Protein backbone atom coordinates (compact mmCIF):
# COMPACT_ATOMS: atom_id res chain seq x y z
CA UNK A 1 0.00 0.00 0.00
CA UNK A 2 1.33 3.43 -0.97
CA UNK A 3 0.08 6.25 1.23
CA UNK A 4 0.75 9.88 0.34
CA UNK A 5 -0.39 13.09 2.01
CA UNK A 6 -1.19 16.22 0.04
CA UNK A 7 -1.02 19.35 2.24
CA UNK A 8 -2.53 22.63 1.07
CA UNK A 9 -1.86 26.06 2.54
CA UNK A 10 -2.54 29.44 0.95
CA UNK A 11 -3.22 33.15 1.41
CA UNK A 12 -0.58 33.84 4.06
CA UNK A 13 -0.80 37.59 3.18
CA UNK A 14 2.49 38.14 5.01
CA UNK A 15 3.20 41.77 5.79
CA UNK A 16 -0.39 42.60 6.70
CA UNK A 17 -1.01 43.48 10.34
CA UNK A 18 -3.86 40.94 10.52
CA UNK A 19 -1.93 38.12 8.81
CA UNK A 20 0.28 35.32 10.04
CA UNK A 21 3.87 35.98 11.08
CA UNK A 22 6.50 33.70 12.58
CA UNK A 23 7.56 35.21 15.95
CA UNK A 24 11.19 34.29 15.29
CA UNK A 25 11.33 36.28 12.05
CA UNK A 26 13.90 39.04 11.78
CA UNK A 27 13.16 41.79 9.25
CA UNK A 28 15.07 44.84 8.08
CA UNK A 29 14.36 47.99 10.13
CA UNK A 30 15.71 51.56 10.24
CA UNK A 31 16.55 52.82 13.75
CA UNK A 32 17.59 56.34 12.76
CA UNK A 33 21.27 55.46 12.36
CA UNK A 34 21.44 52.27 10.38
CA UNK A 35 19.45 49.43 8.92
CA UNK A 36 19.65 46.05 10.65
CA UNK A 37 17.69 42.84 11.05
CA UNK A 38 15.38 43.08 14.06
CA UNK A 39 13.00 40.50 15.50
CA UNK A 40 9.31 41.12 14.88
CA UNK A 41 6.81 41.76 17.65
CA UNK A 42 3.47 40.05 17.15
CA UNK A 43 0.17 41.81 17.80
CA UNK A 44 -2.79 39.89 19.32
CA UNK A 45 -4.18 38.93 15.89
CA UNK A 46 -0.84 37.48 14.82
CA UNK A 47 -0.41 35.67 18.13
CA UNK A 48 -3.79 34.00 17.58
CA UNK A 49 -2.95 33.03 13.99
CA UNK A 50 0.43 31.63 14.98
CA UNK A 51 -1.18 29.51 17.68
CA UNK A 52 -3.66 28.11 15.14
CA UNK A 53 -0.86 27.55 12.62
CA UNK A 54 1.26 25.57 15.05
CA UNK A 55 -1.75 23.47 16.04
CA UNK A 56 -2.52 22.87 12.34
CA UNK A 57 1.08 22.04 11.48
CA UNK A 58 1.39 19.57 14.36
CA UNK A 59 -1.91 17.98 13.36
CA UNK A 60 -0.71 17.60 9.78
CA UNK A 61 2.46 15.72 10.75
CA UNK A 62 0.62 13.52 13.24
CA UNK A 63 -1.88 12.66 10.50
CA UNK A 64 0.90 11.94 7.99
CA UNK A 65 2.85 9.77 10.46
CA UNK A 66 5.99 8.75 8.53
CA UNK A 67 4.51 8.95 5.04
CA UNK A 68 5.56 11.29 2.26
CA UNK A 69 4.02 14.77 2.14
CA UNK A 70 3.64 16.89 -0.99
CA UNK A 71 2.78 20.52 -0.32
CA UNK A 72 0.79 22.97 -2.44
CA UNK A 73 1.16 26.63 -1.44
CA UNK A 74 -1.75 28.01 -3.43
CA UNK A 75 -0.87 31.69 -3.87
CA UNK A 76 -0.93 35.07 -2.09
CA UNK A 77 2.04 34.32 0.13
CA UNK A 78 2.60 38.08 0.63
CA UNK A 79 0.16 40.99 0.90
CA UNK A 80 1.86 43.58 -1.30
CA UNK A 81 1.42 47.29 -0.62
CA UNK A 82 -1.75 48.11 -2.56
CA UNK A 83 -3.99 48.03 0.52
CA UNK A 84 -3.44 49.71 3.88
CA UNK A 85 -2.66 48.11 7.23
CA UNK A 86 0.83 46.65 7.00
CA UNK A 87 3.55 45.96 9.51
CA UNK A 88 5.94 46.44 6.59
CA UNK A 89 5.57 47.61 2.99
CA UNK A 90 8.99 46.25 2.04
CA UNK A 91 8.86 43.49 -0.60
CA UNK A 92 12.03 42.02 0.89
CA UNK A 93 10.59 41.92 4.41
CA UNK A 94 7.33 40.35 3.25
CA UNK A 95 9.26 37.64 1.40
CA UNK A 96 11.34 36.95 4.52
CA UNK A 97 8.13 36.62 6.54
CA UNK A 98 6.54 34.21 4.06
CA UNK A 99 9.63 32.01 3.85
CA UNK A 100 9.86 31.82 7.65
CA UNK A 101 6.22 30.68 7.90
CA UNK A 102 6.56 28.08 5.14
CA UNK A 103 9.84 26.87 6.60
CA UNK A 104 7.93 25.41 9.56
CA UNK A 105 6.45 22.85 7.14
CA UNK A 106 8.95 22.59 4.29
CA UNK A 107 11.96 21.81 6.48
CA UNK A 108 10.48 18.54 7.74
CA UNK A 109 12.04 15.39 6.33
CA UNK A 110 8.72 13.95 5.10
CA UNK A 111 8.13 16.90 2.76
CA UNK A 112 9.43 15.82 -0.65
CA UNK A 113 7.98 18.45 -2.96
CA UNK A 114 6.46 21.94 -2.86
CA UNK A 115 4.43 23.61 -5.59
CA UNK A 116 3.61 27.29 -5.26
CA UNK A 117 1.08 29.01 -7.50
CA UNK A 118 1.30 32.57 -8.78
CA UNK A 119 -0.45 35.10 -6.60
CA UNK A 120 -2.89 37.91 -7.30
CA UNK A 121 -0.84 40.68 -8.90
CA UNK A 122 -1.52 43.35 -6.28
CA UNK A 123 -0.28 41.03 -3.54
CA UNK A 124 3.02 39.98 -5.13
CA UNK A 125 4.61 43.29 -6.25
CA UNK A 126 5.92 43.98 -9.77
CA UNK A 127 6.05 40.99 -12.12
CA UNK A 128 5.01 38.72 -9.23
CA UNK A 129 8.54 39.19 -7.92
CA UNK A 130 7.59 38.17 -4.36
CA UNK A 131 6.50 34.76 -5.64
CA UNK A 132 9.71 34.17 -7.56
CA UNK A 133 11.88 35.33 -4.65
CA UNK A 134 10.10 32.97 -2.25
CA UNK A 135 10.71 30.04 -4.59
CA UNK A 136 14.36 31.02 -5.03
CA UNK A 137 14.91 31.25 -1.27
CA UNK A 138 13.23 27.91 -0.59
CA UNK A 139 15.29 26.24 -3.33
CA UNK A 140 18.47 27.71 -1.83
CA UNK A 141 17.57 26.33 1.61
CA UNK A 142 16.36 22.95 0.37
CA UNK A 143 18.24 21.97 -2.82
CA UNK A 144 17.28 18.30 -2.36
CA UNK A 145 13.53 19.02 -2.42
CA UNK A 146 11.45 19.45 -5.57
CA UNK A 147 10.24 23.09 -5.36
CA UNK A 148 8.74 25.08 -8.23
CA UNK A 149 6.31 27.88 -9.14
CA UNK A 150 3.38 27.33 -11.53
CA UNK A 151 0.44 29.38 -12.79
CA UNK A 152 -2.17 26.62 -12.97
CA UNK A 153 -1.14 23.10 -12.16
CA UNK A 154 -2.29 19.61 -13.13
CA UNK A 155 -0.53 17.29 -10.72
CA UNK A 156 -0.48 13.50 -10.57
CA UNK A 157 0.00 11.76 -7.24
CA UNK A 158 -0.01 8.12 -8.24
CA UNK A 159 -3.12 7.81 -10.39
CA UNK A 160 -4.88 10.71 -8.63
CA UNK A 161 -5.11 13.90 -10.71
CA UNK A 162 -5.13 17.28 -8.95
CA UNK A 163 -6.14 20.53 -10.67
CA UNK A 164 -4.90 23.49 -8.63
CA UNK A 165 -4.83 27.27 -9.08
CA UNK A 166 -5.19 30.30 -6.86
CA UNK A 167 -8.41 31.89 -8.15
CA UNK A 168 -11.77 30.18 -8.06
CA UNK A 169 -15.49 30.80 -7.56
CA UNK A 170 -17.21 32.80 -4.82
CA UNK A 171 -18.27 30.99 -1.68
CA UNK A 172 -21.91 32.09 -1.74
CA UNK A 173 -23.80 35.02 -0.23
CA UNK A 174 -26.13 32.94 1.98
CA UNK A 175 -25.29 30.16 4.44
CA UNK A 176 -27.55 27.69 2.65
CA UNK A 177 -25.93 28.56 -0.70
CA UNK A 178 -22.36 27.84 0.43
CA UNK A 179 -20.68 25.52 -2.01
CA UNK A 180 -23.19 25.85 -4.85
CA UNK A 181 -20.84 27.86 -7.06
CA UNK A 182 -17.90 25.58 -6.33
CA UNK A 183 -20.04 22.52 -7.09
CA UNK A 184 -21.06 23.86 -10.50
CA UNK A 185 -17.48 25.01 -11.14
CA UNK A 186 -16.15 21.52 -10.43
CA UNK A 187 -18.91 19.93 -12.53
CA UNK A 188 -17.94 22.15 -15.46
CA UNK A 189 -14.25 21.22 -15.11
CA UNK A 190 -15.11 17.50 -15.03
CA UNK A 191 -17.28 17.59 -18.17
CA UNK A 192 -15.00 19.99 -20.02
CA UNK A 193 -11.99 17.78 -19.29
CA UNK A 194 -13.81 14.66 -20.44
CA UNK A 195 -15.18 16.27 -23.60
CA UNK A 196 -11.76 17.67 -24.54
CA UNK A 197 -9.98 14.36 -23.96
CA UNK A 198 -8.08 15.76 -20.97
CA UNK A 199 -7.49 13.99 -17.64
CA UNK A 200 -10.54 14.31 -15.40
CA UNK A 201 -9.28 15.58 -12.03
CA UNK A 202 -10.04 13.75 -8.81
CA UNK A 203 -9.32 16.90 -6.81
CA UNK A 204 -9.87 20.58 -7.64
CA UNK A 205 -8.11 23.04 -5.32
CA UNK A 206 -8.80 26.77 -5.19
CA UNK A 207 -7.99 29.61 -2.77
CA UNK A 208 -8.28 33.43 -2.64
CA UNK A 209 -11.81 33.62 -1.15
CA UNK A 210 -10.61 33.16 2.45
CA UNK A 211 -13.31 30.56 3.08
CA UNK A 212 -13.49 26.84 3.83
CA UNK A 213 -15.67 24.97 1.33
CA UNK A 214 -15.79 21.32 0.32
CA UNK A 215 -17.97 19.70 -2.34
CA UNK A 216 -18.15 16.39 -4.16
CA UNK A 217 -19.33 15.73 -7.71
CA UNK A 218 -19.86 12.30 -9.30
CA UNK A 219 -20.56 11.47 -12.92
CA UNK A 220 -20.90 8.48 -15.26
CA UNK A 221 -19.24 8.47 -18.65
CA UNK A 222 -20.79 5.40 -20.24
CA UNK A 223 -19.74 2.68 -17.74
CA UNK A 224 -16.90 4.66 -16.18
CA UNK A 225 -17.70 6.34 -12.86
CA UNK A 226 -15.71 9.34 -11.65
CA UNK A 227 -15.74 11.27 -8.38
CA UNK A 228 -14.17 14.70 -8.01
CA UNK A 229 -13.66 16.57 -4.76
CA UNK A 230 -13.58 20.36 -4.81
CA UNK A 231 -12.01 22.48 -2.08
CA UNK A 232 -11.65 26.17 -1.36
CA UNK A 233 -8.99 26.43 1.35
CA UNK A 234 -9.13 29.30 3.87
CA UNK A 235 -6.50 31.93 4.54
CA UNK A 236 -4.08 32.86 7.31
CA UNK A 237 -5.48 36.35 7.76
CA UNK A 238 -8.21 37.82 9.91
CA UNK A 239 -10.80 40.18 8.46
CA UNK A 240 -9.32 43.42 7.07
CA UNK A 241 -11.53 46.44 6.28
CA UNK A 242 -11.53 45.44 2.61
CA UNK A 243 -12.48 41.85 3.42
CA UNK A 244 -15.23 43.03 5.76
CA UNK A 245 -16.70 45.03 2.89
CA UNK A 246 -16.26 42.21 0.36
CA UNK A 247 -18.02 39.70 2.63
CA UNK A 248 -20.83 42.06 3.61
CA UNK A 249 -19.69 42.00 7.24
CA UNK A 250 -19.45 38.28 7.88
CA UNK A 251 -19.40 37.63 11.66
CA UNK A 252 -16.70 34.94 11.51
CA UNK A 253 -13.47 33.92 9.84
CA UNK A 254 -11.88 30.50 9.38
CA UNK A 255 -8.12 29.93 9.22
CA UNK A 256 -6.26 26.70 8.60
CA UNK A 257 -4.85 24.15 6.20
CA UNK A 258 -6.08 21.04 4.43
CA UNK A 259 -4.58 17.55 4.30
CA UNK A 260 -5.75 14.93 1.79
CA UNK A 261 -4.83 11.27 2.19
CA UNK A 262 -4.18 9.44 -1.07
CA UNK A 263 -3.83 5.66 -0.92
CA UNK A 264 -2.76 3.73 -4.02
CA UNK A 265 -3.71 6.73 -6.14
CA UNK A 266 -7.22 7.07 -4.70
CA UNK A 267 -8.54 9.87 -2.47
CA UNK A 268 -9.12 8.18 0.88
CA UNK A 269 -9.66 10.87 3.53
CA UNK A 270 -9.85 14.63 3.92
CA UNK A 271 -8.61 16.21 7.13
CA UNK A 272 -9.15 19.90 7.89
CA UNK A 273 -6.85 21.52 10.42
CA UNK A 274 -8.78 24.76 10.69
CA UNK A 275 -10.48 26.86 13.35
CA UNK A 276 -13.30 29.40 13.12
CA UNK A 277 -13.28 32.62 15.12
CA UNK A 278 -16.27 34.94 15.65
CA UNK A 279 -15.12 38.53 15.31
CA UNK A 280 -18.09 40.60 16.45
CA UNK A 281 -17.71 42.96 19.40
CA UNK A 282 -20.02 41.54 22.08
CA UNK A 283 -21.34 43.94 24.71
CA UNK A 284 -24.07 44.21 27.30
CA UNK A 285 -25.23 47.68 28.27
C-alpha positions in Angstrom: 0.0 0.0 0.0 1.3 3.4 -1.0 0.1 6.2 1.2 0.7 9.9 0.3 -0.4 13.1 2.0 -1.2 16.2 0.0 -1.0 19.3 2.2 -2.5 22.6 1.1 -1.9 26.1 2.5 -2.5 29.4 1.0 -3.2 33.2 1.4 -0.6 33.8 4.1 -0.8 37.6 3.2 2.5 38.1 5.0 3.2 41.8 5.8 -0.4 42.6 6.7 -1.0 43.5 10.3 -3.9 40.9 10.5 -1.9 38.1 8.8 0.3 35.3 10.0 3.9 36.0 11.1 6.5 33.7 12.6 7.6 35.2 16.0 11.2 34.3 15.3 11.3 36.3 12.0 13.9 39.0 11.8 13.2 41.8 9.2 15.1 44.8 8.1 14.4 48.0 10.1 15.7 51.6 10.2 16.6 52.8 13.8 17.6 56.3 12.8 21.3 55.5 12.4 21.4 52.3 10.4 19.4 49.4 8.9 19.6 46.1 10.6 17.7 42.8 11.1 15.4 43.1 14.1 13.0 40.5 15.5 9.3 41.1 14.9 6.8 41.8 17.6 3.5 40.1 17.2 0.2 41.8 17.8 -2.8 39.9 19.3 -4.2 38.9 15.9 -0.8 37.5 14.8 -0.4 35.7 18.1 -3.8 34.0 17.6 -2.9 33.0 14.0 0.4 31.6 15.0 -1.2 29.5 17.7 -3.7 28.1 15.1 -0.9 27.5 12.6 1.3 25.6 15.1 -1.7 23.5 16.0 -2.5 22.9 12.3 1.1 22.0 11.5 1.4 19.6 14.4 -1.9 18.0 13.4 -0.7 17.6 9.8 2.5 15.7 10.8 0.6 13.5 13.2 -1.9 12.7 10.5 0.9 11.9 8.0 2.8 9.8 10.5 6.0 8.7 8.5 4.5 8.9 5.0 5.6 11.3 2.3 4.0 14.8 2.1 3.6 16.9 -1.0 2.8 20.5 -0.3 0.8 23.0 -2.4 1.2 26.6 -1.4 -1.8 28.0 -3.4 -0.9 31.7 -3.9 -0.9 35.1 -2.1 2.0 34.3 0.1 2.6 38.1 0.6 0.2 41.0 0.9 1.9 43.6 -1.3 1.4 47.3 -0.6 -1.8 48.1 -2.6 -4.0 48.0 0.5 -3.4 49.7 3.9 -2.7 48.1 7.2 0.8 46.6 7.0 3.5 46.0 9.5 5.9 46.4 6.6 5.6 47.6 3.0 9.0 46.3 2.0 8.9 43.5 -0.6 12.0 42.0 0.9 10.6 41.9 4.4 7.3 40.4 3.3 9.3 37.6 1.4 11.3 37.0 4.5 8.1 36.6 6.5 6.5 34.2 4.1 9.6 32.0 3.8 9.9 31.8 7.6 6.2 30.7 7.9 6.6 28.1 5.1 9.8 26.9 6.6 7.9 25.4 9.6 6.4 22.9 7.1 9.0 22.6 4.3 12.0 21.8 6.5 10.5 18.5 7.7 12.0 15.4 6.3 8.7 13.9 5.1 8.1 16.9 2.8 9.4 15.8 -0.7 8.0 18.5 -3.0 6.5 21.9 -2.9 4.4 23.6 -5.6 3.6 27.3 -5.3 1.1 29.0 -7.5 1.3 32.6 -8.8 -0.5 35.1 -6.6 -2.9 37.9 -7.3 -0.8 40.7 -8.9 -1.5 43.4 -6.3 -0.3 41.0 -3.5 3.0 40.0 -5.1 4.6 43.3 -6.3 5.9 44.0 -9.8 6.0 41.0 -12.1 5.0 38.7 -9.2 8.5 39.2 -7.9 7.6 38.2 -4.4 6.5 34.8 -5.6 9.7 34.2 -7.6 11.9 35.3 -4.7 10.1 33.0 -2.2 10.7 30.0 -4.6 14.4 31.0 -5.0 14.9 31.3 -1.3 13.2 27.9 -0.6 15.3 26.2 -3.3 18.5 27.7 -1.8 17.6 26.3 1.6 16.4 22.9 0.4 18.2 22.0 -2.8 17.3 18.3 -2.4 13.5 19.0 -2.4 11.4 19.5 -5.6 10.2 23.1 -5.4 8.7 25.1 -8.2 6.3 27.9 -9.1 3.4 27.3 -11.5 0.4 29.4 -12.8 -2.2 26.6 -13.0 -1.1 23.1 -12.2 -2.3 19.6 -13.1 -0.5 17.3 -10.7 -0.5 13.5 -10.6 0.0 11.8 -7.2 0.0 8.1 -8.2 -3.1 7.8 -10.4 -4.9 10.7 -8.6 -5.1 13.9 -10.7 -5.1 17.3 -8.9 -6.1 20.5 -10.7 -4.9 23.5 -8.6 -4.8 27.3 -9.1 -5.2 30.3 -6.9 -8.4 31.9 -8.2 -11.8 30.2 -8.1 -15.5 30.8 -7.6 -17.2 32.8 -4.8 -18.3 31.0 -1.7 -21.9 32.1 -1.7 -23.8 35.0 -0.2 -26.1 32.9 2.0 -25.3 30.2 4.4 -27.6 27.7 2.6 -25.9 28.6 -0.7 -22.4 27.8 0.4 -20.7 25.5 -2.0 -23.2 25.9 -4.8 -20.8 27.9 -7.1 -17.9 25.6 -6.3 -20.0 22.5 -7.1 -21.1 23.9 -10.5 -17.5 25.0 -11.1 -16.1 21.5 -10.4 -18.9 19.9 -12.5 -17.9 22.1 -15.5 -14.2 21.2 -15.1 -15.1 17.5 -15.0 -17.3 17.6 -18.2 -15.0 20.0 -20.0 -12.0 17.8 -19.3 -13.8 14.7 -20.4 -15.2 16.3 -23.6 -11.8 17.7 -24.5 -10.0 14.4 -24.0 -8.1 15.8 -21.0 -7.5 14.0 -17.6 -10.5 14.3 -15.4 -9.3 15.6 -12.0 -10.0 13.8 -8.8 -9.3 16.9 -6.8 -9.9 20.6 -7.6 -8.1 23.0 -5.3 -8.8 26.8 -5.2 -8.0 29.6 -2.8 -8.3 33.4 -2.6 -11.8 33.6 -1.2 -10.6 33.2 2.4 -13.3 30.6 3.1 -13.5 26.8 3.8 -15.7 25.0 1.3 -15.8 21.3 0.3 -18.0 19.7 -2.3 -18.1 16.4 -4.2 -19.3 15.7 -7.7 -19.9 12.3 -9.3 -20.6 11.5 -12.9 -20.9 8.5 -15.3 -19.2 8.5 -18.7 -20.8 5.4 -20.2 -19.7 2.7 -17.7 -16.9 4.7 -16.2 -17.7 6.3 -12.9 -15.7 9.3 -11.6 -15.7 11.3 -8.4 -14.2 14.7 -8.0 -13.7 16.6 -4.8 -13.6 20.4 -4.8 -12.0 22.5 -2.1 -11.7 26.2 -1.4 -9.0 26.4 1.3 -9.1 29.3 3.9 -6.5 31.9 4.5 -4.1 32.9 7.3 -5.5 36.4 7.8 -8.2 37.8 9.9 -10.8 40.2 8.5 -9.3 43.4 7.1 -11.5 46.4 6.3 -11.5 45.4 2.6 -12.5 41.8 3.4 -15.2 43.0 5.8 -16.7 45.0 2.9 -16.3 42.2 0.4 -18.0 39.7 2.6 -20.8 42.1 3.6 -19.7 42.0 7.2 -19.4 38.3 7.9 -19.4 37.6 11.7 -16.7 34.9 11.5 -13.5 33.9 9.8 -11.9 30.5 9.4 -8.1 29.9 9.2 -6.3 26.7 8.6 -4.8 24.1 6.2 -6.1 21.0 4.4 -4.6 17.5 4.3 -5.7 14.9 1.8 -4.8 11.3 2.2 -4.2 9.4 -1.1 -3.8 5.7 -0.9 -2.8 3.7 -4.0 -3.7 6.7 -6.1 -7.2 7.1 -4.7 -8.5 9.9 -2.5 -9.1 8.2 0.9 -9.7 10.9 3.5 -9.9 14.6 3.9 -8.6 16.2 7.1 -9.1 19.9 7.9 -6.9 21.5 10.4 -8.8 24.8 10.7 -10.5 26.9 13.4 -13.3 29.4 13.1 -13.3 32.6 15.1 -16.3 34.9 15.7 -15.1 38.5 15.3 -18.1 40.6 16.4 -17.7 43.0 19.4 -20.0 41.5 22.1 -21.3 43.9 24.7 -24.1 44.2 27.3 -25.2 47.7 28.3 
